[in-house]
Amino acid sequence: MSNDVTEAVKTNKPAAPEQMFHYPLSSEFQSMFQIFFLSQDQNQSVEVVETEEIDFEEIVERLKMGESVFIKNKNQKILEAHSKIKKEEDEETWYFTHC
């Protein structure tokens, strides 16, 4: 996490989405996202967009219009590799000091 996001978490203030979702990925993988826009209309229509970059301005506008937005990384191997690396970095030994 960037310092801005860490500071936002400590102070309970919102961080910009582009700061929260910024993490290094290996350049050998091309990241592809699927964005699902769910409308609250009578037909409950769903629009699926596949993209390499997430347009947060469009997502905010869609949310303001009452739509639900789901973002999925289409490249599962990238997520698995990233989460495994992150898990290894975050692992710390811990124990109870009292009951």
N, CA, C and O atoms as CSV, one atom per row, in Angstrom:
chain,resi,resn,atom,element,x,y,z
A,1,MET,N,N,0.834,-1.180,0.000
A,1,MET,CA,C,0.000,0.000,0.000
A,1,MET,C,C,0.875,1.237,0.000
A,1,MET,O,O,1.948,1.270,0.602
A,2,SER,N,N,0.390,2.243,-0.686
A,2,SER,CA,C,1.156,3.481,-0.737
A,2,SER,C,C,1.043,4.215,0.591
A,2,SER,O,O,0.164,3.918,1.401
A,3,ASN,N,N,1.933,5.170,0.810
A,3,ASN,CA,C,1.908,5.953,2.040
A,3,ASN,C,C,0.612,6.728,2.176
A,3,ASN,O,O,0.105,6.884,3.287
A,4,ASP,N,N,0.056,7.225,1.052
A,4,ASP,CA,C,-1.205,7.970,1.097
A,4,ASP,C,C,-2.338,7.094,1.607
A,4,ASP,O,O,-3.162,7.539,2.406
A,5,VAL,N,N,-2.381,5.852,1.145
A,5,VAL,CA,C,-3.436,4.932,1.576
A,5,VAL,C,C,-3.239,4.569,3.040
A,5,VAL,O,O,-4.205,4.530,3.801
A,6,THR,N,N,-2.003,4.305,3.444
A,6,THR,CA,C,-1.721,3.982,4.844
A,6,THR,C,C,-2.148,5.128,5.744
A,6,THR,O,O,-2.752,4.902,6.792
A,7,GLU,N,N,-1.845,6.346,5.348
A,7,GLU,CA,C,-2.241,7.523,6.126
A,7,GLU,C,C,-3.763,7.650,6.173
A,7,GLU,O,O,-4.324,7.994,7.213
A,8,ALA,N,N,-4.425,7.375,5.063
A,8,ALA,CA,C,-5.887,7.452,5.022
A,8,ALA,C,C,-6.506,6.434,5.970
A,8,ALA,O,O,-7.491,6.731,6.646
A,9,VAL,N,N,-5.932,5.237,6.022
A,9,VAL,CA,C,-6.450,4.201,6.922
A,9,VAL,C,C,-6.248,4.624,8.371
A,9,VAL,O,O,-7.152,4.468,9.192
A,10,LYS,N,N,-5.079,5.154,8.692
A,10,LYS,CA,C,-4.788,5.578,10.065
A,10,LYS,C,C,-5.713,6.694,10.514
A,10,LYS,O,O,-6.142,6.713,11.668
A,11,THR,N,N,-6.026,7.620,9.625
A,11,THR,CA,C,-6.847,8.776,9.991
A,11,THR,C,C,-8.325,8.577,9.674
A,11,THR,O,O,-9.142,9.468,9.902
A,12,ASN,N,N,-8.662,7.400,9.146
A,12,ASN,CA,C,-10.044,7.069,8.790
A,12,ASN,C,C,-10.610,8.042,7.760
A,12,ASN,O,O,-11.790,8.391,7.808
A,13,LYS,N,N,-9.756,8.480,6.825
A,13,LYS,CA,C,-10.181,9.359,5.743
A,13,LYS,C,C,-10.121,8.580,4.437
A,13,LYS,O,O,-9.289,7.684,4.294
A,14,PRO,N,N,-10.984,8.903,3.485
A,14,PRO,CA,C,-10.975,8.164,2.218
A,14,PRO,C,C,-9.715,8.432,1.403
A,14,PRO,O,O,-9.157,9.529,1.429
A,15,ALA,N,N,-9.289,7.413,0.687
A,15,ALA,CA,C,-8.156,7.545,-0.237
A,15,ALA,C,C,-8.697,7.463,-1.652
A,15,ALA,O,O,-9.749,6.868,-1.889
A,16,ALA,N,N,-7.988,8.052,-2.579
A,16,ALA,CA,C,-8.395,8.001,-3.986
A,16,ALA,C,C,-8.334,6.558,-4.474
A,16,ALA,O,O,-7.390,5.839,-4.145
A,17,PRO,N,N,-9.328,6.118,-5.259
A,17,PRO,CA,C,-9.349,4.729,-5.735
A,17,PRO,C,C,-8.086,4.328,-6.472
A,17,PRO,O,O,-7.622,3.196,-6.332
A,18,GLU,N,N,-7.521,5.238,-7.256
A,18,GLU,CA,C,-6.316,4.866,-8.000
A,18,GLU,C,C,-5.143,4.602,-7.068
A,18,GLU,O,O,-4.202,3.906,-7.452
A,19,GLN,N,N,-5.174,5.139,-5.854
A,19,GLN,CA,C,-4.125,4.849,-4.879
A,19,GLN,C,C,-4.358,3.493,-4.235
A,19,GLN,O,O,-3.404,2.763,-3.967
A,20,MET,N,N,-5.608,3.150,-3.986
A,20,MET,CA,C,-5.914,1.890,-3.327
A,20,MET,C,C,-5.650,0.698,-4.225
A,20,MET,O,O,-5.260,-0.362,-3.735
A,21,PHE,N,N,-5.850,0.840,-5.508
A,21,PHE,CA,C,-5.734,-0.289,-6.414
A,21,PHE,C,C,-4.415,-0.311,-7.166
A,21,PHE,O,O,-4.275,-1.024,-8.159
A,22,HIS,N,N,-3.455,0.463,-6.702
A,22,HIS,CA,C,-2.166,0.475,-7.382
A,22,HIS,C,C,-1.263,-0.554,-6.717
A,22,HIS,O,O,-0.913,-0.416,-5.544
A,23,TYR,N,N,-0.896,-1.560,-7.450
A,23,TYR,CA,C,0.080,-2.516,-6.962
A,23,TYR,C,C,0.882,-3.009,-8.150
A,23,TYR,O,O,0.358,-3.112,-9.259
A,24,PRO,N,N,2.131,-3.310,-7.929
A,24,PRO,CA,C,2.966,-3.727,-9.057
A,24,PRO,C,C,2.618,-5.126,-9.529
A,24,PRO,O,O,2.486,-6.049,-8.726
A,25,LEU,N,N,2.475,-5.273,-10.804
A,25,LEU,CA,C,2.274,-6.579,-11.413
A,25,LEU,C,C,3.445,-6.845,-12.338
A,25,LEU,O,O,4.061,-5.920,-12.867
A,26,SER,N,N,3.733,-8.084,-12.521
A,26,SER,CA,C,4.819,-8.445,-13.415
A,26,SER,C,C,4.489,-7.971,-14.821
A,26,SER,O,O,3.357,-8.120,-15.280
A,27,SER,N,N,5.463,-7.406,-15.498
A,27,SER,CA,C,5.230,-6.886,-16.842
A,27,SER,C,C,5.030,-8.000,-17.861
A,27,SER,O,O,4.607,-7.742,-18.988
A,28,GLU,N,N,5.332,-9.240,-17.472
A,28,GLU,CA,C,5.159,-10.337,-18.423
A,28,GLU,C,C,3.690,-10.726,-18.578
A,28,GLU,O,O,3.338,-11.416,-19.534
A,29,PHE,N,N,2.829,-10.295,-17.656
A,29,PHE,CA,C,1.402,-10.583,-17.738
A,29,PHE,C,C,0.654,-9.327,-18.161
A,29,PHE,O,O,0.950,-8.231,-17.686
A,30,GLN,N,N,-0.304,-9.487,-19.045
A,30,GLN,CA,C,-1.172,-8.374,-19.426
A,30,GLN,C,C,-2.423,-8.463,-18.567
A,30,GLN,O,O,-3.163,-9.442,-18.660
A,31,SER,N,N,-2.667,-7.481,-17.751
A,31,SER,CA,C,-3.808,-7.501,-16.856
A,31,SER,C,C,-5.070,-7.099,-17.615
A,31,SER,O,O,-5.073,-6.110,-18.347
A,32,MET,N,N,-6.124,-7.860,-17.439
A,32,MET,CA,C,-7.403,-7.576,-18.083
A,32,MET,C,C,-8.482,-7.613,-17.008
A,32,MET,O,O,-8.552,-8.553,-16.217
A,33,PHE,N,N,-9.318,-6.586,-16.989
A,33,PHE,CA,C,-10.391,-6.492,-16.013
A,33,PHE,C,C,-11.739,-6.655,-16.694
A,33,PHE,O,O,-11.918,-6.266,-17.849
A,34,GLN,N,N,-12.675,-7.230,-15.972
A,34,GLN,CA,C,-14.074,-7.261,-16.393
A,34,GLN,C,C,-14.831,-6.377,-15.412
A,34,GLN,O,O,-14.754,-6.571,-14.199
A,35,ILE,N,N,-15.560,-5.409,-15.947
A,35,ILE,CA,C,-16.360,-4.515,-15.120
A,35,ILE,C,C,-17.822,-4.783,-15.436
A,35,ILE,O,O,-18.240,-4.734,-16.593
A,36,PHE,N,N,-18.592,-5.067,-14.398
A,36,PHE,CA,C,-20.014,-5.361,-14.546
A,36,PHE,C,C,-20.805,-4.172,-14.011
A,36,PHE,O,O,-20.675,-3.806,-12.843
A,37,PHE,N,N,-21.623,-3.574,-14.872
A,37,PHE,CA,C,-22.504,-2.478,-14.480
A,37,PHE,C,C,-23.920,-3.038,-14.414
A,37,PHE,O,O,-24.472,-3.454,-15.432
A,38,LEU,N,N,-24.508,-3.050,-13.221
A,38,LEU,CA,C,-25.850,-3.583,-13.019
A,38,LEU,C,C,-26.821,-2.428,-12.840
A,38,LEU,O,O,-26.723,-1.665,-11.879
A,39,SER,N,N,-27.755,-2.305,-13.771
A,39,SER,CA,C,-28.736,-1.220,-13.726
A,39,SER,C,C,-29.899,-1.597,-12.821
A,39,SER,O,O,-30.212,-2.773,-12.636
A,40,GLN,N,N,-30.527,-0.580,-12.266
A,40,GLN,CA,C,-31.692,-0.793,-11.413
A,40,GLN,C,C,-32.985,-0.594,-12.198
A,40,GLN,O,O,-34.025,-0.283,-11.618
A,41,ASP,N,N,-32.920,-0.775,-13.523
A,41,ASP,CA,C,-34.107,-0.600,-14.350
A,41,ASP,C,C,-35.009,-1.833,-14.248
A,41,ASP,O,O,-34.679,-2.806,-13.570
A,42,GLN,N,N,-36.143,-1.771,-14.928
A,42,GLN,CA,C,-37.128,-2.845,-14.852
A,42,GLN,C,C,-36.568,-4.172,-15.367
A,42,GLN,O,O,-36.935,-5.234,-14.864
A,43,ASN,N,N,-35.694,-4.119,-16.352
A,43,ASN,CA,C,-35.114,-5.338,-16.919
A,43,ASN,C,C,-33.892,-5.827,-16.156
A,43,ASN,O,O,-33.373,-6.903,-16.452
A,44,GLN,N,N,-33.427,-5.063,-15.186
A,44,GLN,CA,C,-32.210,-5.375,-14.431
A,44,GLN,C,C,-31.066,-5.713,-15.379
A,44,GLN,O,O,-30.406,-6.741,-15.232
A,45,SER,N,N,-30.843,-4.837,-16.350
A,45,SER,CA,C,-29.832,-5.085,-17.374
A,45,SER,C,C,-28.419,-5.032,-16.797
A,45,SER,O,O,-28.137,-4.318,-15.835
A,46,VAL,N,N,-27.551,-5.811,-17.419
A,46,VAL,CA,C,-26.151,-5.898,-17.017
A,46,VAL,C,C,-25.284,-5.579,-18.227
A,46,VAL,O,O,-25.472,-6.149,-19.302
A,47,GLU,N,N,-24.336,-4.668,-18.049
A,47,GLU,CA,C,-23.374,-4.347,-19.099
A,47,GLU,C,C,-22.009,-4.837,-18.628
A,47,GLU,O,O,-21.577,-4.518,-17.520
A,48,VAL,N,N,-21.334,-5.609,-19.468
A,48,VAL,CA,C,-20.010,-6.129,-19.133
A,48,VAL,C,C,-18.984,-5.471,-20.045
A,48,VAL,O,O,-19.126,-5.486,-21.268
A,49,VAL,N,N,-17.949,-4.891,-19.438
A,49,VAL,CA,C,-16.888,-4.228,-20.187
A,49,VAL,C,C,-15.570,-4.911,-19.840
A,49,VAL,O,O,-15.249,-5.095,-18.666
A,50,GLU,N,N,-14.810,-5.285,-20.866
A,50,GLU,CA,C,-13.471,-5.833,-20.650
A,50,GLU,C,C,-12.461,-4.760,-21.031
A,50,GLU,O,O,-12.536,-4.187,-22.118
A,51,THR,N,N,-11.520,-4.491,-20.136
A,51,THR,CA,C,-10.575,-3.403,-20.349
A,51,THR,C,C,-9.255,-3.687,-19.644
A,51,THR,O,O,-9.192,-4.486,-18.710
A,52,GLU,N,N,-8.214,-3.025,-20.103
A,52,GLU,CA,C,-6.908,-3.137,-19.455
A,52,GLU,C,C,-6.728,-2.074,-18.380
A,52,GLU,O,O,-5.884,-2.222,-17.497
A,53,GLU,N,N,-7.518,-1.001,-18.448
A,53,GLU,CA,C,-7.440,0.082,-17.474
A,53,GLU,C,C,-8.828,0.377,-16.929
A,53,GLU,O,O,-9.815,0.316,-17.662
A,54,ILE,N,N,-8.900,0.693,-15.651
A,54,ILE,CA,C,-10.175,0.993,-15.010
A,54,ILE,C,C,-10.380,2.501,-15.011
A,54,ILE,O,O,-9.540,3.248,-14.511
A,55,ASP,N,N,-11.497,2.943,-15.572
A,55,ASP,CA,C,-11.845,4.362,-15.614
A,55,ASP,C,C,-12.677,4.678,-14.370
A,55,ASP,O,O,-13.893,4.487,-14.363
A,56,PHE,N,N,-12.014,5.160,-13.324
A,56,PHE,CA,C,-12.699,5.405,-12.061
A,56,PHE,C,C,-13.719,6.532,-12.160
A,56,PHE,O,O,-14.704,6.534,-11.421
A,57,GLU,N,N,-13.503,7.484,-13.053
A,57,GLU,CA,C,-14.486,8.557,-13.224
A,57,GLU,C,C,-15.807,7.984,-13.725
A,57,GLU,O,O,-16.872,8.373,-13.246
A,58,GLU,N,N,-15.746,7.060,-14.686
A,58,GLU,CA,C,-16.965,6.432,-15.189
A,58,GLU,C,C,-17.633,5.609,-14.094
A,58,GLU,O,O,-18.859,5.612,-13.980
A,59,ILE,N,N,-16.851,4.914,-13.300
A,59,ILE,CA,C,-17.418,4.100,-12.224
A,59,ILE,C,C,-18.140,4.982,-11.217
A,59,ILE,O,O,-19.242,4.647,-10.782
A,60,VAL,N,N,-17.538,6.100,-10.841
A,60,VAL,CA,C,-18.180,7.018,-9.896
A,60,VAL,C,C,-19.479,7.559,-10.481
A,60,VAL,O,O,-20.484,7.643,-9.774
A,61,GLU,N,N,-19.475,7.927,-11.759
A,61,GLU,CA,C,-20.688,8.431,-12.410
A,61,GLU,C,C,-21.788,7.370,-12.407
A,61,GLU,O,O,-22.948,7.674,-12.128
A,62,ARG,N,N,-21.426,6.137,-12.715
A,62,ARG,CA,C,-22.417,5.049,-12.737
A,62,ARG,C,C,-22.986,4.812,-11.341
A,62,ARG,O,O,-24.183,4.568,-11.189
A,63,LEU,N,N,-22.133,4.883,-10.326
A,63,LEU,CA,C,-22.613,4.714,-8.955
A,63,LEU,C,C,-23.564,5.837,-8.570
A,63,LEU,O,O,-24.561,5.599,-7.887
A,64,LYS,N,N,-23.265,7.063,-9.003
A,64,LYS,CA,C,-24.146,8.204,-8.724
A,64,LYS,C,C,-25.504,8.030,-9.389
A,64,LYS,O,O,-26.511,8.529,-8.888
A,65,MET,N,N,-25.536,7.313,-10.534
A,65,MET,CA,C,-26.803,7.072,-11.237
A,65,MET,C,C,-27.573,5.907,-10.616
A,65,MET,O,O,-28.659,5.565,-11.086
A,66,GLY,N,N,-27.022,5.296,-9.568
A,66,GLY,CA,C,-27.730,4.228,-8.873
A,66,GLY,C,C,-27.385,2.827,-9.338
A,66,GLY,O,O,-28.003,1.860,-8.892
A,67,GLU,N,N,-26.414,2.700,-10.221
A,67,GLU,CA,C,-26.021,1.377,-10.689
A,67,GLU,C,C,-25.088,0.718,-9.678
A,67,GLU,O,O,-24.431,1.397,-8.889
A,68,SER,N,N,-25.040,-0.609,-9.713
A,68,SER,CA,C,-24.059,-1.357,-8.937
A,68,SER,C,C,-22.900,-1.690,-9.861
A,68,SER,O,O,-23.093,-1.937,-11.051
A,69,VAL,N,N,-21.696,-1.696,-9.305
A,69,VAL,CA,C,-20.504,-1.947,-10.115
A,69,VAL,C,C,-19.673,-3.040,-9.453
A,69,VAL,O,O,-19.380,-2.976,-8.259
A,70,PHE,N,N,-19.301,-4.038,-10.239
A,70,PHE,CA,C,-18.419,-5.107,-9.777
A,70,PHE,C,C,-17.220,-5.164,-10.710
A,70,PHE,O,O,-17.369,-5.105,-11.931
A,71,ILE,N,N,-16.036,-5.279,-10.134
A,71,ILE,CA,C,-14.811,-5.347,-10.930
A,71,ILE,C,C,-14.125,-6.671,-10.635
A,71,ILE,O,O,-13.929,-7.047,-9.479
A,72,LYS,N,N,-13.768,-7.364,-11.701
A,72,LYS,CA,C,-13.124,-8.673,-11.567
A,72,LYS,C,C,-11.872,-8.685,-12.425
A,72,LYS,O,O,-11.896,-8.234,-13.571
A,73,ASN,N,N,-10.786,-9.195,-11.882
A,73,ASN,CA,C,-9.580,-9.381,-12.674
A,73,ASN,C,C,-9.766,-10.655,-13.476
A,73,ASN,O,O,-9.966,-11.730,-12.911
A,74,LYS,N,N,-9.701,-10.533,-14.783
A,74,LYS,CA,C,-9.951,-11.678,-15.655
A,74,LYS,C,C,-8.799,-12.673,-15.634
A,74,LYS,O,O,-8.995,-13.853,-15.925
A,75,ASN,N,N,-7.606,-12.212,-15.296
A,75,ASN,CA,C,-6.432,-13.070,-15.285
A,75,ASN,C,C,-6.258,-13.671,-13.891
A,75,ASN,O,O,-5.556,-13.098,-13.058
A,76,GLN,N,N,-6.877,-14.798,-13.633
A,76,GLN,CA,C,-6.842,-15.419,-12.316
A,76,GLN,C,C,-5.415,-15.777,-11.896
A,76,GLN,O,O,-5.084,-15.692,-10.713
A,77,LYS,N,N,-4.564,-16.178,-12.850
A,77,LYS,CA,C,-3.189,-16.549,-12.505
A,77,LYS,C,C,-2.435,-15.366,-11.910
A,77,LYS,O,O,-1.627,-15.537,-10.998
A,78,ILE,N,N,-2.698,-14.168,-12.423
A,78,ILE,CA,C,-2.045,-12.976,-11.887
A,78,ILE,C,C,-2.482,-12.758,-10.449
A,78,ILE,O,O,-1.651,-12.487,-9.582
A,79,LEU,N,N,-3.782,-12.874,-10.186
A,79,LEU,CA,C,-4.276,-12.674,-8.828
A,79,LEU,C,C,-3.692,-13.697,-7.871
A,79,LEU,O,O,-3.266,-13.349,-6.770
A,80,GLU,N,N,-3.669,-14.962,-8.286
A,80,GLU,CA,C,-3.138,-16.004,-7.417
A,80,GLU,C,C,-1.670,-15.756,-7.109
A,80,GLU,O,O,-1.245,-15.895,-5.962
A,81,ALA,N,N,-0.898,-15.393,-8.113
A,81,ALA,CA,C,0.526,-15.127,-7.899
A,81,ALA,C,C,0.714,-13.919,-6.993
A,81,ALA,O,O,1.553,-13.939,-6.092
A,82,HIS,N,N,-0.062,-12.868,-7.230
A,82,HIS,CA,C,0.061,-11.650,-6.425
A,82,HIS,C,C,-0.353,-11.913,-4.981
A,82,HIS,O,O,0.339,-11.478,-4.061
A,83,SER,N,N,-1.471,-12.617,-4.759
A,83,SER,CA,C,-1.937,-12.856,-3.397
A,83,SER,C,C,-0.982,-13.776,-2.647
A,83,SER,O,O,-0.814,-13.630,-1.436
A,84,LYS,N,N,-0.356,-14.718,-3.341
A,84,LYS,CA,C,0.607,-15.602,-2.693
A,84,LYS,C,C,1.830,-14.807,-2.245
A,84,LYS,O,O,2.313,-14.991,-1.127
A,85,ILE,N,N,2.331,-13.931,-3.102
A,85,ILE,CA,C,3.478,-13.095,-2.747
A,85,ILE,C,C,3.112,-12.185,-1.584
A,85,ILE,O,O,3.875,-12.059,-0.626
A,86,LYS,N,N,1.947,-11.552,-1.665
A,86,LYS,CA,C,1.507,-10.630,-0.620
A,86,LYS,C,C,1.343,-11.367,0.705
A,86,LYS,O,O,1.714,-10.843,1.755
A,87,LYS,N,N,0.789,-12.581,0.664
A,87,LYS,CA,C,0.578,-13.355,1.880
A,87,LYS,C,C,1.913,-13.673,2.541
A,87,LYS,O,O,2.048,-13.571,3.760
A,88,GLU,N,N,2.896,-14.058,1.737
A,88,GLU,CA,C,4.217,-14.358,2.283
A,88,GLU,C,C,4.845,-13.118,2.902
A,88,GLU,O,O,5.517,-13.214,3.928
A,89,GLU,N,N,4.635,-11.956,2.292
A,89,GLU,CA,C,5.179,-10.710,2.833
A,89,GLU,C,C,4.505,-10.335,4.144
A,89,GLU,O,O,5.153,-9.822,5.056
A,90,ASP,N,N,3.194,-10.592,4.239
A,90,ASP,CA,C,2.420,-10.169,5.402
A,90,ASP,C,C,2.499,-11.140,6.570
A,90,ASP,O,O,2.125,-10.776,7.686
A,91,GLU,N,N,2.969,-12.354,6.354
A,91,GLU,CA,C,2.991,-13.341,7.424
A,91,GLU,C,C,3.939,-12.901,8.528
A,91,GLU,O,O,5.111,-12.607,8.293
A,92,GLU,N,N,3.404,-12.865,9.721
A,92,GLU,CA,C,4.199,-12.555,10.895
A,92,GLU,C,C,3.807,-13.536,11.983
A,92,GLU,O,O,2.648,-13.938,12.083
A,93,THR,N,N,4.767,-13.914,12.787
A,93,THR,CA,C,4.467,-14.786,13.910
A,93,THR,C,C,3.774,-13.950,14.972
A,93,THR,O,O,4.198,-12.834,15.270
A,94,TRP,N,N,2.719,-14.488,15.533
A,94,TRP,CA,C,2.013,-13.774,16.586
A,94,TRP,C,C,1.598,-14.779,17.649
A,94,TRP,O,O,1.524,-15.980,17.390
A,95,TYR,N,N,1.333,-14.286,18.824
A,95,TYR,CA,C,0.944,-15.146,19.926
A,95,TYR,C,C,0.200,-14.303,20.945
A,95,TYR,O,O,0.287,-13.075,20.951
A,96,PHE,N,N,-0.545,-15.006,21.821
A,96,PHE,CA,C,-1.273,-14.324,22.884
A,96,PHE,C,C,-0.325,-14.066,24.049
A,96,PHE,O,O,0.464,-14.935,24.419
A,97,THR,N,N,-0.404,-12.887,24.617
A,97,THR,CA,C,0.431,-12.575,25.780
A,97,THR,C,C,-0.361,-12.666,27.077
A,97,THR,O,O,0.209,-12.610,28.167
A,98,HIS,N,N,-1.687,-12.808,26.953
A,98,HIS,CA,C,-2.515,-12.940,28.148
A,98,HIS,C,C,-3.825,-13.618,27.771
A,98,HIS,O,O,-4.171,-13.722,26.594
A,99,CYS,N,N,-4.552,-14.079,28.794
A,99,CYS,CA,C,-5.846,-14.739,28.555
A,99,CYS,C,C,-6.979,-13.799,28.813
A,99,CYS,O,O,-8.141,-14.176,28.664
